[in-house]
Amino acid sequence: MEVIAKTSRHESQAHELAQRIRQRIQGEQLADGSFFMTEAQLASEYGVSRTVTREAVSRLQALGILEGRKRKGLLVRHPDPLRLFSNSLPSLVASPDDWQELAKLRYALEVGAIELAIRTATDEQIERLGQITQQMELALREDIESARSVRLDLEFHAQILQMTGSRLIAGMQQVLVQFFQIAPHSERTATSAERIIWEHRELLNAIRDRDVERARAMIRLQFRATLEIPGPTPN
């Protein structure tokens, strides 16, 4: 019991120290790559053991906030949220329910970003979206279950997020679509292939017409199976 209590106390102290270090870095607005201090200096300044200090530093290193350099000490880093999300994503998905949650995140991202994408998209970007749509249609007609059609589907949606002009939004989509390449997919039939073609054509046309509401409706339709959202069927 004494060992457990001691471990718990160290973890609590490490958590508190990590929080104080983060607040200090933010408060002093330290630039990326600037020297912070050594672990020994940290332990002395904050009055904690080296064990607690190492644990606190380790937590901040895992978040990309600190970087250790031999014979230099600790450097401040501005973490990349996309890299952190990408690195943690595999451990977040362990069941069908987890896959559905990830699909919901992707859905929310696309529905939320479509207005910005339509407003800022260039004619060249929309033309590229049209090319991807044509390539995906050909791939589906040649082989319903082809890996190429899945890749083009993901590329289609990634292109839409690129249209927003936001590095973070586009980067989030890139992380998600790369992960969805290994996600379980329902078996396709000739009927479902025609439906996929129709849905992507209609979404493309809505974007070409700069029609935000119609584009949102088509995205909702594409995600209806996962989100159980009813919608119209193609004629």
N, CA and C of each residue as an Amber inpcrd file, in Angstrom:
protein
   705
   0.8230000  -1.2030000   0.0000000   0.0000000   0.0000000   0.0000000
   0.8580000   1.2550000   0.0000000   1.9800000   1.1810000   0.7300000
   2.8670000   2.3390000   0.8180000   3.4860000   2.6460000  -0.5460000
   3.8420000   1.5910000  -1.3100000   4.4180000   1.7730000  -2.6410000
   3.3940000   2.3920000  -3.5780000   2.1500000   1.9150000  -3.4960000
   1.0770000   2.4410000  -4.3450000   0.8290000   3.9160000  -4.0340000
   0.8060000   4.2530000  -2.7460000   0.5710000   5.6390000  -2.3350000
   1.7030000   6.5440000  -2.8150000   2.9360000   6.0330000  -2.7410000
   4.0860000   6.8180000  -3.1850000   4.0430000   7.0480000  -4.6790000
   3.6830000   6.0010000  -5.4320000   3.5780000   6.1250000  -6.8890000
   2.4980000   7.1180000  -7.2700000   1.3580000   7.0280000  -6.5880000
   0.2510000   7.9420000  -6.8500000   0.6430000   9.3830000  -6.5520000
   1.3920000   9.5890000  -5.4730000   1.8450000  10.9280000  -5.1080000
   2.7950000  11.4860000  -6.1580000   3.7020000  10.6340000  -6.6690000
   4.6410000  11.0660000  -7.7110000   3.9020000  11.4450000  -8.9970000
   2.8950000  10.6420000  -9.3450000   2.1250000  10.9270000 -10.5560000
   1.3780000  12.2450000 -10.4310000   0.8200000  12.4900000  -9.2580000
   0.1000000  13.7400000  -9.0130000   1.0500000  14.9340000  -9.0980000
   2.2310000  14.7800000  -8.5130000   3.2150000  15.8540000  -8.5520000
   3.7130000  16.0930000  -9.9790000   3.8960000  15.0080000 -10.7240000
   4.3580000  15.1320000 -12.1050000   3.3100000  15.8450000 -12.9560000
   2.0330000  15.5020000 -12.7300000   0.9480000  16.1480000 -13.4650000
   0.9040000  17.6450000 -13.1500000   1.0220000  17.9770000 -11.8830000
   0.9940000  19.3850000 -11.4730000   2.1820000  20.1450000 -12.0530000
   3.3690000  19.5390000 -12.0250000   4.5580000  20.1920000 -12.5610000
   4.4210000  20.3960000 -14.0710000   3.9130000  19.3880000 -14.7720000
   3.7210000  19.5160000 -16.2190000   2.7740000  20.6680000 -16.5320000
   1.7140000  20.8120000 -15.7500000   0.7710000  21.9110000 -15.9480000
   1.4360000  23.2600000 -15.7190000   2.2460000  23.3470000 -14.6980000
   2.9290000  24.6140000 -14.3850000   3.9320000  24.9730000 -15.4740000
   4.6140000  23.9760000 -16.0000000   5.5700000  24.2380000 -17.0870000
   4.8310000  24.7320000 -18.3300000   3.7200000  24.0830000 -18.6610000
   2.9350000  24.5090000 -19.8200000   2.4610000  25.9510000 -19.6630000
   1.9560000  26.2740000 -18.4870000   1.4720000  27.6290000 -18.2330000
   2.6070000  28.6480000 -18.3370000   3.7840000  28.2450000 -17.8920000
   4.9330000  29.1540000 -17.9640000   5.3380000  29.4040000 -19.4090000
   5.3880000  28.3510000 -20.1860000   5.7540000  28.4860000 -21.6020000
   4.7510000  29.3770000 -22.3260000   3.4660000  29.1600000 -22.0480000
   2.4250000  29.9730000 -22.6850000   2.4650000  31.4080000 -22.1840000
   2.6410000  31.5740000 -20.8750000   2.6580000  32.9180000 -20.2930000
   3.8260000  33.7540000 -20.7890000   4.9740000  33.1330000 -20.9360000
   6.1610000  33.8610000 -21.4020000   6.2550000  33.8980000 -22.9190000
   5.3090000  33.2210000 -23.5940000   5.2540000  33.1940000 -25.0650000
   6.6240000  32.8340000 -25.6590000   7.1830000  31.7430000 -25.1490000
   8.4960000  31.3060000 -25.5980000   8.4270000  30.7930000 -27.0350000
   9.3690000  31.2030000 -27.8370000   9.3770000  30.8520000 -29.2580000
   9.7830000  29.4000000 -29.4630000   9.3370000  28.8450000 -30.5740000
   9.7000000  27.4740000 -30.9260000  11.2140000  27.3570000 -31.0730000
  11.7980000  26.3680000 -30.3990000  13.2350000  26.1510000 -30.4790000
  14.0420000  26.8850000 -29.4270000  13.3810000  27.7060000 -28.6100000
  14.1150000  28.4520000 -27.5850000  14.4840000  27.5480000 -26.4150000
  15.5920000  27.8550000 -25.7580000  16.0450000  27.0580000 -24.6180000
  15.1440000  27.3190000 -23.4220000  14.7670000  26.2430000 -22.7250000
  13.9450000  26.3850000 -21.5280000  14.8290000  26.2860000 -20.2960000
  15.2240000  25.0930000 -19.9320000  16.1930000  24.8580000 -18.8590000
  16.5170000  23.3650000 -18.8350000  17.4050000  22.9650000 -17.9840000
  17.7380000  21.5530000 -17.8610000  16.8100000  20.8990000 -16.8350000
  16.7900000  19.5580000 -16.8200000  15.9690000  18.8530000 -15.8370000
  16.4350000  19.1710000 -14.4180000  17.7460000  19.2990000 -14.2510000
  18.2850000  19.6020000 -12.9200000  17.8200000  20.9810000 -12.4680000
  17.8230000  21.9490000 -13.3730000  17.3490000  23.2930000 -13.0290000
  15.8580000  23.2920000 -12.6990000  15.1040000  22.4900000 -13.4500000
  13.6670000  22.3760000 -13.1790000  13.4200000  21.8300000 -11.7800000
  14.1150000  20.7430000 -11.4490000  13.9380000  20.1170000 -10.1390000
  14.2730000  21.0960000  -9.0200000  15.3340000  21.8630000  -9.2000000
  15.7700000  22.8180000  -8.1850000  14.7920000  23.9830000  -8.0570000
  14.3680000  24.5330000  -9.1840000  13.4940000  25.7150000  -9.1620000
  12.1190000  25.4180000  -8.5970000  11.5950000  24.2220000  -8.9380000
  10.2440000  23.8920000  -8.4860000  10.2320000  23.0410000  -7.2200000
  11.4070000  22.6900000  -6.7070000  11.5010000  21.9690000  -5.4420000
  10.9030000  20.5780000  -5.4680000  11.1810000  19.8440000  -6.5680000
  10.6750000  18.4770000  -6.6760000  11.8410000  17.5390000  -6.9530000
  11.5830000  16.2450000  -6.8450000  12.6320000  15.2570000  -7.0660000
  12.9310000  15.1170000  -8.5570000  14.0660000  14.5280000  -8.8860000
  14.4150000  14.2910000 -10.2900000  13.4450000  13.2970000 -10.9240000
  12.9300000  12.3560000 -10.1140000  11.9660000  11.3770000 -10.6310000
  10.6970000  12.0750000 -11.1120000  10.1890000  12.9690000 -10.2880000
   8.9860000  13.7330000 -10.6580000   9.2730000  14.6070000 -11.8690000
  10.4320000  15.2210000 -11.8890000  10.8070000  16.0870000 -13.0040000
  10.8700000  15.3110000 -14.3120000  11.5060000  14.1450000 -14.2670000
  11.6180000  13.3280000 -15.4820000  10.2430000  12.9120000 -16.0040000
   9.3420000  12.5670000 -15.0690000   7.9970000  12.1570000 -15.4730000
   7.2370000  13.3270000 -16.1090000   7.3510000  14.5050000 -15.5150000
   6.6720000  15.6900000 -16.0570000   7.2190000  16.0400000 -17.4330000
   8.5210000  15.9970000 -17.5720000   9.1670000  16.3020000 -18.8620000
   8.7640000  15.2730000 -19.9060000   8.7110000  14.0000000 -19.4890000
   8.3180000  12.9300000 -20.4110000   6.9100000  13.1600000 -20.9540000
   6.0030000  13.6000000 -20.0910000   4.6300000  13.8740000 -20.5290000
   4.5960000  15.0100000 -21.5460000   5.3610000  16.0450000 -21.3040000
   5.3810000  17.1910000 -22.2180000   6.0960000  16.8580000 -23.5250000
   7.0700000  15.9750000 -23.4500000   7.7330000  15.5230000 -24.6760000
   6.7670000  14.7180000 -25.5370000   5.9440000  13.8960000 -24.9010000
   4.9640000  13.1010000 -25.6370000   3.9580000  13.9890000 -26.3580000
   3.6870000  15.1690000 -25.7990000   2.7680000  16.1180000 -26.4140000
   3.4550000  17.0350000 -27.4130000   4.7780000  16.8980000 -27.5180000
   5.5190000  17.7320000 -28.4600000   5.7840000  19.1320000 -27.9600000
   5.6320000  19.3740000 -26.6590000   5.8190000  20.7140000 -26.0940000
   7.2720000  20.9580000 -25.7120000   7.9680000  19.9160000 -25.3020000
   9.3900000  20.0140000 -24.9760000  10.1820000  18.9880000 -25.7860000
  11.4150000  19.3280000 -26.0580000  12.3190000  18.4000000 -26.7450000
  13.6460000  18.3820000 -25.9920000  14.1240000  17.1810000 -25.6700000
  15.3860000  17.0590000 -24.9640000  16.5600000  16.9920000 -25.9170000
  17.5910000  17.7460000 -25.6360000  18.8130000  17.7270000 -26.4360000
  20.0060000  17.4560000 -25.5240000  20.8200000  16.4910000 -25.9310000
  21.9990000  16.1600000 -25.1320000  22.9250000  17.3700000 -25.0370000
  23.4100000  17.6090000 -23.8240000  24.3450000  18.6890000 -23.5110000
  23.7530000  20.0790000 -23.7650000  22.4480000  20.1460000 -24.0260000
  21.7980000  21.4460000 -24.2050000  20.6730000  21.6640000 -23.2130000
  19.9500000  20.5950000 -22.9020000  18.8120000  20.7280000 -22.0160000
  17.5070000  20.5970000 -22.7730000  16.5150000  21.3260000 -22.3280000
  15.1830000  21.2120000 -22.8970000  14.8620000  22.4140000 -23.7880000
  14.3390000  22.1200000 -24.9670000  13.9420000  23.1630000 -25.9050000
  12.4200000  23.2180000 -25.9910000  11.9100000  24.4120000 -26.1640000
  10.4700000  24.6080000 -26.3300000  10.0800000  24.2720000 -27.7640000
   8.9920000  23.5400000 -27.9020000   8.4770000  23.2270000 -29.2330000
   6.9950000  23.5840000 -29.3030000   6.5780000  24.0660000 -30.4590000
   5.1500000  24.3080000 -30.6970000   4.5920000  23.0670000 -31.3830000
   3.8230000  22.2680000 -30.6750000   3.3800000  20.9820000 -31.2220000
   2.4520000  21.1280000 -32.4160000   2.5270000  20.1610000 -33.3060000
   1.6560000  20.0940000 -34.4730000   0.4500000  19.2350000 -34.1120000
  -0.7540000  19.8100000 -33.9920000  -1.9220000  19.0230000 -33.5930000
  -2.2480000  17.9060000 -34.5740000  -1.9390000  18.1120000 -35.8390000
  -2.2030000  17.0760000 -36.8350000  -1.3220000  15.8560000 -36.5970000
  -0.0630000  16.0970000 -36.2690000   0.8510000  14.9850000 -36.0010000
   0.4270000  14.2300000 -34.7510000   0.0190000  14.9800000 -33.7160000
  -0.4250000  14.3370000 -32.4830000  -1.6570000  13.4740000 -32.7240000
  -2.6110000  14.0020000 -33.4950000  -3.8230000  13.2530000 -33.7830000
  -3.5130000  12.0220000 -34.6160000  -2.6480000  12.1840000 -35.6070000
  -2.2760000  11.0760000 -36.4750000  -1.6040000   9.9590000 -35.6850000
  -0.7250000  10.3380000 -34.7670000  -0.0050000   9.3390000 -33.9750000
  -0.9050000   8.6100000 -32.9860000  -1.9230000   9.3050000 -32.4760000
  -2.7930000   8.6920000 -31.4670000  -3.9830000   7.9610000 -32.0670000
  -4.2840000   8.2250000 -33.3490000  -5.4960000   7.6690000 -33.9590000
  -5.5670000   6.1430000 -33.9190000  -4.4930000   5.4150000 -34.2530000
  -4.6070000   3.9420000 -34.2320000  -5.0490000   3.3740000 -32.8880000
  -4.6410000   3.9880000 -31.8050000  -5.0070000   3.4740000 -30.4880000
  -6.4260000   3.8510000 -30.0930000  -7.0710000   4.7480000 -30.8620000
  -8.4240000   5.1780000 -30.5470000  -9.4780000   4.2870000 -31.1800000
  -9.0670000   3.4260000 -32.1180000 -10.0350000   2.6290000 -32.8690000
  -9.8030000   1.1500000 -32.5920000 -10.6980000   0.5610000 -31.8140000
 -10.5320000  -0.8470000 -31.4510000 -11.7980000  -1.6630000 -31.6450000
 -12.8790000  -1.0260000 -32.1000000 -14.1490000  -1.7350000 -32.2400000
 -14.9850000  -1.0720000 -33.3250000 -16.0590000  -1.7490000 -33.7790000
 -16.9630000  -1.1220000 -34.7620000 -17.5410000   0.1940000 -34.2700000
 -17.8080000   0.2980000 -32.9710000 -18.3220000   1.5520000 -32.4250000
 -17.2980000   2.6700000 -32.5680000 -16.0180000   2.3290000 -32.4000000
 -14.9580000   3.3210000 -32.5690000 -14.8880000   3.7910000 -34.0190000
 -15.0330000   2.8490000 -34.9570000 -15.0260000   3.2230000 -36.3680000
 -16.1870000   4.1750000 -36.6530000 -17.3390000   3.9070000 -36.0720000
 -18.4950000   4.7710000 -36.3020000 -18.2510000   6.1700000 -35.7390000
 -17.6260000   6.2340000 -34.5730000 -17.3070000   7.5350000 -34.0000000
 -16.3540000   8.3100000 -34.9090000 -15.4040000   7.6180000 -35.4880000
 -14.4630000   8.2600000 -36.4050000 -15.1860000   8.7440000 -37.6600000
 -16.1320000   7.9460000 -38.1420000 -16.9240000   8.3570000 -39.3030000
 -17.7590000   9.5920000 -38.9800000 -18.2810000   9.6700000 -37.7590000
 -19.0450000  10.8450000 -37.3470000 -18.1590000  12.0880000 -37.3060000
 -16.9200000  11.9170000 -36.8600000 -15.9850000  13.0360000 -36.8370000
 -15.7150000  13.5300000 -38.2540000 -15.5090000  12.5830000 -39.1530000
 -15.2860000  12.9480000 -40.5510000 -16.5130000  13.6540000 -41.1290000
 -17.6910000  13.1520000 -40.8200000 -18.9430000  13.7590000 -41.2830000
 -19.0710000  15.1990000 -40.7890000 -18.8450000  15.4140000 -39.4850000
 -18.9570000  16.7500000 -38.9090000 -17.9510000  17.7020000 -39.5450000
 -16.7550000  17.2000000 -39.8200000 -15.7140000  18.0100000 -40.4400000
 -16.1440000  18.4460000 -41.8380000 -16.6870000  17.5220000 -42.6210000
 -17.0350000  17.8330000 -43.9960000 -18.2760000  18.7300000 -44.0820000
 -19.2890000  18.4400000 -43.2900000 -20.4860000  19.2780000 -43.3030000
 -20.1480000  20.6920000 -42.8340000 -19.3090000  20.7960000 -41.8120000
 -18.9390000  22.1070000 -41.2950000 -18.0630000  22.9180000 -42.2350000
 -17.2940000  22.2310000 -43.0750000 -16.3280000  22.9200000 -43.9290000
 -16.8430000  23.2060000 -45.3350000 -17.9750000  22.6040000 -45.7280000
 -18.4030000  22.7080000 -47.1210000 -18.6980000  24.1510000 -47.5370000
 -19.2530000  24.9440000 -46.6350000 -19.5400000  26.3450000 -46.9820000
 -18.2550000  27.1020000 -47.2890000 -17.2580000  26.9380000 -46.4340000
 -15.9730000  27.6000000 -46.6610000 -15.3240000  27.1040000 -47.9440000
 -15.4260000  25.8020000 -48.1880000 -14.8370000  25.2250000 -49.4010000
 -15.4630000  25.8210000 -50.6530000 -16.7850000  25.9360000 -50.6630000
 -17.4790000  26.4660000 -51.8360000 -17.1480000  27.9470000 -52.0530000
 -17.0510000  28.6750000 -50.9700000 -16.7960000  30.1160000 -51.0880000
 -15.3690000  30.4330000 -51.5390000 -14.4200000  29.5850000 -51.1830000
 -13.0150000  29.8910000 -51.4720000 -12.4040000  29.0620000 -52.5920000
 -13.1140000  28.0520000 -53.0790000 -12.5590000  27.1680000 -54.1110000
 -12.2730000  27.9300000 -55.4010000 -11.1590000  27.6090000 -56.0230000
 -10.8350000  28.1820000 -57.3280000 -11.4640000  27.3190000 -58.4190000
 -11.5670000  27.8860000 -59.6150000 -12.0960000  27.1160000 -60.7430000
 -11.2190000  25.8990000 -61.0260000  -9.9050000  26.0700000 -60.8300000
  -8.9760000  24.9610000 -61.0690000  -9.2140000  23.8230000 -60.0760000
  -9.4920000  24.1600000 -58.8240000  -9.7530000  23.1280000 -57.8240000
 -11.0470000  22.3740000 -58.1230000 -12.0560000  23.1000000 -58.5610000
 -13.3190000  22.4500000 -58.9080000 -13.1440000  21.5720000 -60.1420000
 -12.3340000  22.0270000 -61.0770000 -12.0540000  21.2070000 -62.2580000
 -11.3470000  19.9200000 -61.8610000 -10.4100000  20.0260000 -60.9300000
  -9.7050000  18.8400000 -60.4360000 -10.6820000  17.8870000 -59.7640000
 -11.6580000  18.4230000 -59.0280000 -12.6710000  17.5910000 -58.3870000
 -13.4770000  16.8370000 -59.4430000 -13.7650000  17.5170000 -60.5560000
 -14.4810000  16.8710000 -61.6400000 -13.6830000  15.7340000 -62.2580000
 -12.3850000  15.9240000 -62.3930000 -11.5150000  14.8760000 -62.9410000
 -11.4900000  13.6520000 -62.0350000 -11.4100000  13.8890000 -60.7240000
 -11.4150000  12.7750000 -59.7650000 -12.7310000  12.0150000 -59.8640000
 -13.8370000  12.7460000 -60.0120000 -15.1560000  12.1170000 -60.1280000
 -15.2270000  11.2090000 -61.3510000 -14.7050000  11.6830000 -62.4810000
 -14.7110000  10.8760000 -63.7010000 -13.8560000   9.6260000 -63.5460000
 -12.6870000   9.7810000 -62.9370000 -11.7950000   8.6430000 -62.7310000
 -12.4300000   7.6100000 -61.8030000 -13.1170000   8.0840000 -60.7580000
 -13.7650000   7.1760000 -59.8210000 -14.9030000   6.4250000 -60.5080000
 -15.6510000   7.1110000 -61.3610000 -16.7390000   6.4640000 -62.0900000
 -16.2050000   5.3450000 -62.9850000 -15.1250000   5.6140000 -63.6830000
 -14.5170000   4.5920000 -64.5450000 -14.0260000   3.4050000 -63.7200000
 -13.3990000   3.6980000 -62.5820000 -12.8700000   2.6320000 -61.7240000
 -13.9960000   1.7580000 -61.1900000 -15.1150000   2.3590000 -60.8230000
 -16.2460000   1.5960000 -60.2960000 -16.8890000   0.7330000 -61.3760000
 -16.9380000   1.2420000 -62.5740000 -17.5630000   0.4760000 -63.6590000
 -16.6640000  -0.6820000 -64.1160000 -15.3520000  -0.5040000 -63.9560000
 -14.4200000  -1.5680000 -64.3390000 -14.3610000  -2.6640000 -63.2810000
 -14.3610000  -2.2570000 -62.0200000 -14.2550000  -3.2190000 -60.9150000
 -14.8670000  -2.5930000 -59.6740000 -16.0380000  -3.0820000 -59.2930000
 -16.7830000  -2.4960000 -58.1770000 -15.9650000  -2.4870000 -56.8900000
 -15.1750000  -3.5350000 -56.6710000 -14.4330000  -3.6750000 -55.4180000
 -12.9790000  -3.2160000 -55.5220000 -12.6290000  -2.4760000 -56.5550000
 -11.2300000  -2.1070000 -56.7460000 -10.7400000  -1.1600000 -55.6470000
  -9.4900000  -1.3590000 -55.2600000  -8.8810000  -0.4790000 -54.2650000
  -8.7450000   0.9360000 -54.8350000  -8.6040000   1.0230000 -56.1460000
  -8.4510000   2.3320000 -56.7940000  -9.7130000   3.1790000 -56.6110000
 -10.8940000   2.5690000 -56.6960000 -12.1210000   3.3390000 -56.5160000
 -12.2410000   3.8690000 -55.0900000 -11.7970000   3.0670000 -54.1180000
 -11.8040000   3.5230000 -52.7250000 -10.8460000   4.6860000 -52.5480000
  -9.6520000   4.5560000 -53.1390000  -8.6540000   5.6330000 -53.0320000
  -9.1700000   6.9230000 -53.6650000  -9.8310000   6.8020000 -54.8240000
 -10.3480000   7.9840000 -55.5030000 -11.5000000   8.6190000 -54.7140000
 -12.2960000   7.7950000 -54.0690000 -13.3670000   8.3200000 -53.2070000
 -12.7710000   9.1710000 -52.0920000 -11.7310000   8.6540000 -51.4540000
 -11.0670000   9.4040000 -50.3920000 -10.3940000  10.6610000 -50.9370000
  -9.8190000  10.5610000 -52.1240000  -9.1740000  11.7180000 -52.7520000
 -10.2010000  12.8040000 -53.0730000 -11.3940000  12.3780000 -53.4740000
 -12.4880000  13.3020000 -53.7660000 -12.7940000  14.1660000 -52.5420000
 -12.9630000  13.5130000 -51.3990000 -13.3080000  14.2480000 -50.1850000
 -12.1220000  15.0650000 -49.6650000 -10.9220000  14.5620000 -49.8510000
  -9.7420000  15.3210000 -49.4500000  -9.6320000  16.6030000 -50.2710000
  -9.9690000  16.5280000 -51.5440000  -9.9260000  17.6970000 -52.4070000
 -10.9010000  18.7760000 -51.9300000 -12.0760000  18.3570000 -51.4880000
 -13.0580000  19.3210000 -50.9710000 -12.4830000  20.0750000 -49.7810000
 -11.8310000  19.3530000 -48.8650000 -11.2630000  20.0090000 -47.6890000
 -10.0750000  20.8960000 -48.0540000  -9.3410000  20.5280000 -49.1090000
  -8.2590000  21.3820000 -49.5880000  -8.8000000  22.7270000 -50.0550000
 -10.0170000  22.7170000 -50.5760000 -10.6320000  23.9390000 -51.1020000
 -10.8670000  24.9890000 -50.0260000 -10.9100000  24.5880000 -48.7550000
 -11.1560000  25.5560000 -47.6880000 -10.0040000  26.5360000 -47.5320000
  -8.8190000  26.1420000 -47.9770000  -7.6510000  26.9950000 -47.8080000
  -7.0840000  26.9560000 -46.4020000  -7.6280000  26.0890000 -45.5680000
  -7.1620000  25.9690000 -44.1880000  -6.2280000  24.7720000 -44.0630000
  -5.0220000  25.0150000 -43.5860000  -4.0530000  23.9270000 -43.4170000
  -4.5470000  22.9200000 -42.3890000  -5.1650000  23.4150000 -41.3230000
  -5.6050000  22.5120000 -40.2630000  -6.7770000  21.6470000 -40.7170000
  -7.7590000  22.2580000 -41.3930000  -8.9070000  21.4870000 -41.8730000
  -8.4690000  20.4670000 -42.9110000  -7.6720000  20.9180000 -43.8750000
  -7.2010000  20.0020000 -44.9210000  -6.3430000  18.8950000 -44.3190000
  -5.5250000  19.2580000 -43.3530000  -4.6680000  18.2600000 -42.7200000
  -5.4500000  17.2390000 -41.9290000  -6.4940000  17.6770000 -41.2300000
  -7.3470000  16.7360000 -40.5000000  -7.9710000  15.7290000 -41.4480000
  -8.4530000  16.2240000 -42.5770000  -9.0750000  15.3210000 -43.5450000
  -8.0610000  14.3340000 -44.0950000  -6.8410000  14.8060000 -44.3650000
  -5.8140000  13.9050000 -44.8820000  -5.5250000  12.7860000 -43.8900000
  -5.4660000  13.1450000 -42.6100000  -5.2350000  12.1270000 -41.5780000
  -6.3710000  11.1190000 -41.5570000  -7.6070000  11.6170000 -41.6090000
  -8.7660000  10.7350000 -41.5350000  -8.8830000   9.8380000 -42.7650000
  -8.7140000  10.4130000 -43.9520000  -8.9060000   9.5990000 -45.1530000
  -7.8070000   8.5420000 -45.2760000  -6.5950000   8.8660000 -44.8410000
  -5.5330000   7.8660000 -44.8700000  -5.8920000   6.6960000 -43.9580000
  -6.4820000   7.0010000 -42.8190000  -6.8540000   5.9500000 -41.8860000
  -8.0400000   5.1620000 -42.4130000  -8.9610000   5.8190000 -43.1270000
 -10.1290000   5.1430000 -43.6610000  -9.7700000   4.1770000 -44.7890000
  -8.5690000   4.2550000 -45.3170000  -8.1570000   3.2950000 -46.3360000
  -8.0900000   1.8820000 -45.7700000  -7.9110000   1.7610000 -44.4620000
  -7.8470000   0.4340000 -43.8400000  -9.1140000   0.1440000 -43.0310000
 -10.0910000   1.0460000 -43.1190000 -11.3390000   0.8340000 -42.3860000
 -12.1740000  -0.2380000 -43.0680000 -13.0240000  -0.9480000 -42.3100000
 -13.9030000  -1.9490000 -42.9200000 -14.9340000  -1.2740000 -43.8170000
 -15.1380000  -1.8040000 -45.0030000 -16.1050000  -1.2520000 -45.9460000
 -17.1710000  -2.3040000 -46.2530000 -18.4050000  -1.8410000 -46.4450000
 -19.4790000  -2.7620000 -46.8060000 -19.2680000  -3.2600000 -48.2340000
 -19.7510000  -4.4710000 -48.4900000 -19.5920000  -5.0570000 -49.8230000
 -20.4050000  -4.2690000 -50.8450000 -19.7820000  -3.9800000 -51.9840000
 -20.4460000  -3.1950000 -53.0150000 -21.1390000  -4.0930000 -54.0290000
 -22.2450000  -3.5820000 -54.5620000 -22.9660000  -4.2560000 -55.6330000
 -23.0810000  -3.2870000 -56.8000000 -23.5870000  -3.7690000 -57.9330000
 -23.7780000  -2.8920000 -59.0910000 -24.7070000  -1.7370000 -58.7330000
 -25.7220000  -2.0240000 -57.9370000 -26.6620000  -0.9800000 -57.5280000
 -25.9980000   0.0550000 -56.6340000 -25.2180000  -0.4120000 -55.6700000
 -24.5510000   0.5320000 -54.7690000 -23.5000000   1.3420000 -55.5100000
 -22.8610000   0.7530000 -56.5120000 -21.8710000   1.4830000 -57.3070000
 -22.5410000   2.6270000 -58.0620000 -23.7070000   2.3690000 -58.6430000
 -24.4450000   3.4160000 -59.3510000 -24.8700000   4.5240000 -58.3850000
 -25.2490000   4.1110000 -57.1820000 -25.6260000   5.1050000 -56.1800000
 -24.4360000   5.9910000 -55.8180000 -23.2650000   5.3850000 -55.6250000
 -22.0540000   6.1390000 -55.2900000 -21.7230000   7.1290000 -56.4050000
 -21.8260000   6.6780000 -57.6420000 -21.5470000   7.5510000 -58.7860000
 -22.5130000   8.7330000 -58.7930000 -23.8020000   8.4350000 -58.6090000
 -24.8180000   9.4930000 -58.6080000 -24.5710000  10.5030000 -57.5020000
 -24.2720000  10.0240000 -56.2940000 -24.0630000  10.9200000 -55.1600000
 -22.8860000  11.8580000 -55.3960000 -21.7970000  11.3240000 -55.9340000
 -20.6240000  12.1660000 -56.1600000 -20.8500000  13.1600000 -57.2970000
 -21.5710000  12.7470000 -58.3100000 -21.9110000  13.6800000 -59.3890000
 -22.7500000  14.8360000 -58.8580000 -23.7500000  14.5070000 -58.0500000
 -24.6310000  15.5380000 -57.5170000 -23.8910000  16.4860000 -56.5840000
 -22.9890000  15.9430000 -55.7750000 -22.1940000  16.8010000 -54.8890000
 -21.2840000  17.7020000 -55.7110000 -20.6760000  17.1500000 -56.7330000
 -19.8390000  17.9530000 -57.6280000 -20.6480000  19.0770000 -58.2700000
 -21.8450000  18.7630000 -58.7610000 -22.6850000  19.7750000 -59.4070000
 -23.0860000  20.8730000 -58.4280000 -23.3770000  20.4880000 -57.1850000
 -23.7370000  21.4880000 -56.1700000 -22.5650000  22.4310000 -55.9080000
 -21.3690000  21.8830000 -55.8760000 -20.1790000  22.7130000 -55.6570000
 -19.9410000  23.6160000 -56.8610000 -20.1060000  23.0820000 -58.0550000
 -19.9530000  23.8990000 -59.2650000 -20.9490000  25.0600000 -59.2870000
 -22.1570000  24.8010000 -58.7900000 -23.1970000  25.8330000 -58.7460000
 -23.0480000  26.7430000 -57.5320000 -22.0590000  26.4680000 -56.6830000
 -21.8370000  27.2210000 -55.4440000 -23.0840000  27.1880000 -54.5550000
 -23.7370000  26.0360000 -54.5250000 -24.9690000  25.8530000 -53.7610000
 -24.6370000  25.1300000 -52.4530000 -24.4830000  25.8980000 -51.3810000
 -24.0420000  25.3480000 -50.1000000 -25.0510000  24.3620000 -49.5210000
 -26.3240000  24.7260000 -49.5180000 -27.3410000  23.8690000 -48.9030000
 -27.4750000  22.5350000 -49.6330000 -27.4290000  22.5700000 -50.9650000
 -27.5240000  21.3210000 -51.7190000 -26.2950000  20.4560000 -51.4740000
 -25.1260000  21.0900000 -51.3700000 -23.8920000  20.3420000 -51.0980000
 -23.9570000  19.6880000 -49.7250000 -24.4560000  20.4170000 -48.7330000
 -24.6040000  19.8430000 -47.3890000 -25.5410000  18.6370000 -47.4170000
 -26.6410000  18.7850000 -48.1600000 -27.6150000  17.6900000 -48.2450000
 -26.9870000  16.4480000 -48.8570000 -26.1190000  16.6240000 -49.8440000
 -25.4820000  15.4750000 -50.4800000 -24.4520000  14.8190000 -49.5620000
 -23.7590000  15.5990000 -48.7740000 -22.8160000  15.0130000 -47.8160000
 -23.5840000  14.2080000 -46.7690000 -24.6930000  14.7550000 -46.2930000
 -25.5190000  14.0120000 -45.3360000 -25.9940000  12.7000000 -45.9500000
 -26.3460000  12.7420000 -47.2120000 -26.8120000  11.5480000 -47.8990000
 -25.7110000  10.5000000 -47.9830000 -24.4910000  10.9320000 -48.2690000
 -23.3780000   9.9890000 -48.3940000 -23.0440000   9.3120000 -47.0680000
 -23.3180000   9.9880000 -45.9780000 -23.0030000   9.4270000 -44.6650000
 -24.2200000   8.8000000 -43.9860000 -25.3370000   8.6770000 -44.7060000
 -26.5780000   8.2540000 -44.0670000 -26.4840000   6.8580000 -43.4660000
 -25.7260000   5.9510000 -44.0980000 -25.6420000   4.5810000 -43.5850000
 -25.0020000   4.5500000 -42.2030000 -23.9610000   5.3550000 -42.0340000
 -23.2650000   5.3910000 -40.7500000 -24.0650000   6.1420000 -39.7020000
 -24.6890000   7.2420000 -40.1280000 -25.3670000   8.1170000 -39.1830000
 -26.8620000   7.8680000 -39.1020000 -27.3500000   6.9240000 -39.9320000
 -28.7720000   6.5980000 -39.9690000 -29.6180000   7.8210000 -40.2790000
 -29.1520000   8.5800000 -41.2830000 -29.8840000   9.7570000 -41.7440000
 -30.6330000   9.3950000 -43.0070000 -31.9500000   9.4600000 -43.0180000
 -32.7010000   9.1250000 -44.2290000 -32.5030000  10.1850000 -45.3020000
 -32.6150000   9.7780000 -46.5510000 -32.4440000  10.7300000 -47.6330000
 -33.0080000  10.1920000 -48.9160000 -33.0610000  11.0200000 -49.9730000
 -33.6280000  10.5810000 -51.2530000 -32.7350000   9.5680000 -51.9410000
 -33.2780000   8.8260000 -52.8560000 -32.5150000   7.8620000 -53.6500000
 -32.4370000   8.3690000 -55.0680000 -31.3890000   7.9720000 -55.8220000
 -31.2480000   8.4520000 -57.1790000 -32.3700000   7.9480000 -58.0780000
 -32.7150000   8.7830000 -59.0800000 -33.7470000   8.3840000 -60.0380000
 -33.2400000   7.2950000 -60.9750000
